[in-house]
Amino acid sequence: MLAVVGVAGVWVLYSVEAKPRQLKSTSEVALRSPSGQPQLVSIESRLAGMDGQMCNWAPASASLSLAAALQEKQSAASSGSPGVDVGTSSAVVDRRPVRVIRDTDPIYSSVAVDTRFNEVILQDANLFGIKVFDRLDNTPAGAKFTEPKRVIEGNKTKLAFNCGLYVDPRTGDIYSVEQDTGDRMVVFPHEAKGNVAPARELKVPHRGYAIAVNEEKQELYLTIEYPPKVVVYRKTANGGEKPIRILEGKHTRLADAHGIALDVKNDLMFVSNHGSDSDYRVPGSGMFHPPSITAYPLDASGDTPPLRVIEGPKTRLNWPAAMSIDPERGELYVANDIGDSILVFRITDSGDVAPTRMLKGPKTGLKNPSGIFADTKNQELWVSNLGNHSATVYPFGADGDIAPRRTIRSAAEGKLSLKFGKPGAVGYDSKREQILVPN
């Protein structure tokens, strides 16, 4: 038997001695449902001598077999031998894995450009760090990777599964929010590097995803995936400070909210939605809606319905992630994760409309794009690719299957990332000899 244990971004595999043992029910017939109904037919214990109980790991250095060691411990516990904790079934695990499946290279979830310092900032959601590069960096073909000029990484940073990124255009301060694993936004000064504590930390709702800031009003917007909402704080909020307003409710049509983009010029807010939905208080209420982009007034709060919704098969939306806006062109740029594409819509679009332009194809270098940034100063569009350890940049107006102007790569050329996020389960297909990992 093979035991597989998942932790954040890593899978470890252990070998276990096993022998099937059939457990008989007191009345198998009475427990069965009518023919054609799902039913429990039998239960098999996969560990010998355990009588159906959960197993405890024995040290790898033990000379006895695992099953024998477990049986010995049970016997000692039942006899009340000294040194055995009868009241608990837990044990310290000290056993080397057979092998480890993990990605050792950076995986970039989001991107931003600091036009004041001419730098590109990339969120590394795999190694829990932030990498800073020169804006004009370009990894040569055949090179292993491009070395960042600064790295923020380590336990003191409190970075974990970081996905949302914002860079202050005046100070260069870096804002980061983490997805699912924690409930905080951290802020670092422009010059921060190494294993350093954040200059500021804000407690936010669980499952934060993206950050946007209205610099004119000094307000900070965060999307929350589930239950879906947009929370708005003072830009300088700190500690346990509460939001100044929240957009949430059935009429908002928010459903697994992800990206957010603000059009301050036209007083608009755009949110991208993956589409999964449920009333978390009601079991069995889950459902899937088509992926969408919903538009609201910039100061919307409460259960406000959207002004417009972009939704339908013509849109090509498929897990839309981060978004960015060019207010002068009136264009909304969407990182279309599962579609391996960048979609461009007009900010006035509504309904089931096709994008005005679409970047997609093998020449583009796009692979699971999740972050996007419209650099209006340099007229360039930056994309972080979750699927291949890279960031790619294109000219404004790019369309179709075109090669990027430049690429910053942080792994071997052609390497695809494992994309482990927060694995919480595992399955083994014995017929195909494949390990199945849901994220």
N, C-alpha and C positions, 0 to 999 in steps of 0.2 A: 504494500500500500504506500502511496505517496501523500504526505501531509504538506499543504501549502499554506503559508501564513502571509497575509498582506499587511504592510505598514505604509506610511506615506511615501509614495514614489518607488517602493522597493517590494519585490516578491522574494521570499526565501523558501526553499524546499527542503523537507526533511524526509528521511526514509523511516518507515515504521514496520516492525514485524507484525503481521496480521494473520488471522485465521478465522474464516466465517463461522458463525455459530447461530443457528436458527432459534429464535425465541417464539414459543408457542403462546397463543392467546387462550384465555379461559373459554371464550366462545367466539370463534372466528366467524361463524355464520351469522350470529346476531349483530356483529359489527359491520357487516357488508351492506352497501346500498343496493337498490334495485339495479338490474342489468342495464348497462349503458351509462351509469353514473360514475364519476370519479370516486375511487375508494382505496382505502389502505388494505393491502392484501397480506403483507408480512413485514417484519422488521428484522434486519440482520445487524448484529454487533460486529464491528470490524476489528476489535481487539480481543485476543484470547484471555479468558479468565477475569474479565472485567464485569461480568453480569450486567451489561448494558450501561454501566456508569461512564462518565466522562473520564478520560485518561489523564494522568499526571506525568509530566516529562521527567525522566531520570537523567542524571549527568552523563555526558558522552563518555567520560572516563570510566564508568562502571564496567566491571568485568562480566557481569551477568547480562543476559539478553534483556532488551527493554521489557518484554512481557514478564519475564521472571522477576525483574527488579520491581515492577509494579505490584506483582502478586506478593512479593516479600514485604513491601511497604504496607500493603493492606493487612497482611497477617499481623505485622507488628502493631499497627494501629488498633486492630480489634482486640489484641491482647493487652493493650495499655502499656506497651514498652516505653521506657523513658526516652526522651528526645524526639518523640513523635507527636505532632499536633493532630489530635483526633478530631478537633472541631473544624478543620478546614481541609479542602481537597486540593489546595493549591501547592505548588512547589516551585523553587527557583529553577529557571531554565538555563542550563549551561551546556549547550549542545551546538556544535558547528553545523551549519547548513550544508547539504550536499552541493548546492550551487546557489548563486544569487542572480536574479534578473533585475537589472537596473540600468538607467541611462546616466552616464557620468559627465555628459556635456550639458552646457546651458540650453534651456528650452525657453524661447522668448514669447511671452504672453502679450506684451504691449510695448508701445514705442512712443516717444515724444522727442521733439527737437527743441533745443535751447538756442534760439536764433541770436541771442545776445552774446553767448560764448562760442557759437558755432560748433555745438556738440549734439550727439545723438545719445539718448538715454534708453536703455532696453531693460525690461523687467524679466528676470530669470526665475520662472516659477518652478524649475526643477531643483536648482541648487540654493534656492531662496536667497537671491541677491539682486543687485542692480549693477549693470555694466555701463560704463560711459566711454564713448568713442568720439573721435573727430568726425565731423559731418561728412568730410570728403574721403574718409577711409573706404578702401575697396579691396576685398580679398582677391589676390591673384589666382588664376586657375592653377590648380595643383598644390597650392599652399594649404597647410593643415588648418590654419585659422588666423584671424586677426586678433592681436593682443589688445585688450581695452586699456585706456589710459588711466582709469580709476575703477575700483570695484568696492561696493558696499556689501559686506557679507559677514555673517557670524551670529552667534547667539545674542549678543548685545543689541543687534539691530532690530530684533523682534520681527524680522521679515519671515513670512511663512506662507507658501502658496500664493505669492503676491501676483495680482493680475491687473489691478487698476492703477493708472499712472497719470500724474499731472505735473508739469514743470512751470513754476512761476515765471512769466515772461520778463519781469523786472529784476527779481533777485536770484533766479536760478534755483530756488528751493525745490526739492523733489518730494512730491506727495505720493504715498503708496497705500493701497488698501488690499487686504487679503480676502481670498474667496473661501468660504466654507470652513476652513480650519481655525479661524480666529475671528474676533469681533473688534478690530481696531484699524484705524488709519494712522500711519506714522509719517512724520515730516523730517527731512534731513536738509541741512544747508548745502549750497552748491558745492562747496569744497570738501564735503564729507568723503571719507574713504576708509576702507578696512572694517574691522569689527568695532563699530562705534554705536553708542546709544542714540536714538532719535532725539532731535531737539524738541519735538512736541508729539503727543500721542492723544488720539481722540477715540473714545469708546463708541462704536457704531453697531447697528443691528447685525445679526448673523447673516451670512451669505452676501456680503457686499461684492460688487463686481467692477463698476466703472466710476470714474471721477470726472466732473466738469466744473468749471468755475466761471461765474459772471464777475469779471474784474471791475466792471462799473459799479455794481452794487456790493461788491465784496461778499458774495454768497457762494457757498460750495455745495454742489449737488452730488449725491451718491445713488446709484441704482442698487436695489436689493433684489436678488433673484426670487426668493420665496420666503414667506408670502410676498408677492411682488409689490414693490413700492419705490418711490423716489423720495429720499429724505434730503432736506435742505438745511444747512447750518451756516452760521457766520463763518467766513473764510478762516478766521483766526481761532475758531472753537478749539477747546482743549479739555482733556480729562473726561468727565462725565456730563459735559454740557449737552442739553437737549436740542433737538432740531427746532428751527423757527417755523417750519411747516412741513407737511407730509402729503404726498399725492398717493392715494391708495383707495381700493374699493372696486366693486364689481363693474361699475359704469366706466371705469378708466380703461378697461380692456387690456390692462397689463397682464402678461402671462409669461412667467419666467423671464423677467426683465434683465437685460444685459447691457448693451451699449447705451451711451447718452451723448448727445451733442446739442450745444446751445447756439442759437442764432440771435445774438443780442441786437443786431441791426433791425430784425423784423419781429422781435419779442416772441420767439418760438423755442420750444424744447422738443427734441425728438428722442424717442426711446425704441430700441430694438428688442423684440420679444421672440424667444424660442418657441413658445406656444403651449408648453405643458402647464396644466392648471388643475387646481382642486381646492375644496374647502377643507383645510387641514384639520378642522374640528369634526368633520364627518367622514368616517371610514367609507371607502368605495366611491368617493365623489370625484376621483381623478379623471381627467379627460385631456385630449390633445386638440389644440386649435392650430390653424395654419400659422407659420411664422409671419411676423408682421413688423411694421414700423409705425408707431403711433405718434401723432403731433399734438402738442398742447400749448396753451399760452405760457409764457415764460414763468409767470408767478402762480401757476395752477396749484391748487391744494385740495385736500379732501377727495371726495368721490366724483371728480370732474371728468366727464366724457371727453374723448379726443376730438380735436377739430377735424382731423383727417386721419385715415388709416391706409397705409400701403400694404396690400395683402392679396395673394392669389398666385396661381401657377405662372403667369407671365412675368412676375417680379423676379423669379429665380432665387428667392430667399431660401436659405437652408442653414439654420443655426447662425443667423446674423449676430455678429459680436460687436466690437468697437465701431464707432462712427466718428466722422469728422466733417466739418463744414467749411466751404469757401463762400462767405456771404456775398462777395463781389460777383462771383459767377452764378450765385444762386444754386449751388450744387451740394448734394449730400453724398459723402463717400462711405461705403459700407464694407467692412471686412466680413466676407461670406465664408465662414469657417469650413463647413462640410462641402460647400460648393467649390472649394479651391479657387475662389475668384474674388475680385473687387467689383462691386456694383456701384454705379453712379446714377442717382436720381435727382430730379429737380426738386427744390424745397417746396414747390407748389403741387407736386404729384399727389394723387389720391386714387385709391381703389386698386384694381388688378391691372397695373401698368408695367410695361417692360422698361428696364433701365435704359437710360440714354446712351450709356457706354458700359462695356464690361471687359475687364482685364481677366483673361483666362487662357490657359494652354501651357504646354511644356516649356516654351521659351521664357515665360514670365518668371519662373522660379518660385511661383506661389505654391504653398503646401499648408493647408489648414491655417489660412491667415486669420488671426484673432485680434491684432492691434493695427491701428491706422492713424496717421497724422498728416493733415494737410498743412504743409509749410508754405504759407502764402507769401512770405518774404522772398524765398528762393524759387517759388513756383514748382515745388516738388511734392510728390506724394510718397510717404514712407509707410512700409508695411512690415509688421513682425510676423514671422511664419512659425507657428507652433509645431509644424510637422517636419521641419528640416533644419533647425538650429540656425536660422538666418534672419536678416532684415534686408529688404530690397527697396529700392527707390526708383520712381518713375517720373517723367515730366508730366505736368498738368496737361490734360487733354489726351493722355495715353489711352489706347483702345485696342482690344483684340489680343492676339498672341504675340506680344513684343517682349524683347529682352529688357531687363532693368538697366538703368544707367550705371548703377553701382550695387554691389552686394557686400554686406558684412556677414561673414560666416564664422561660426564658433565651433565647428566640427569638421570632420573630413568631408570632402566634396562628395555629394550624392548620398550621404548618410541620412536616413530617416530617423526621427526621434521616436522613442517608445511611447511618448505622450502619457506616461503614468501621471495621473492627477492625484486622486484620493481613492485608490482601490480599496474596496470594502468587502469584496467577496472573490471567489475563484471557482472555476469549474475545470474538470479534466475530461477531455474527449479521448477515451482509450482507443477508439477505432482509428482516429486520425492522429493520435499521439500529440494533441495540442492542448495547451493551457489557455483557458478563456478568462480574460480579466476585464470585468466591467469597471468603468471609471465614473 
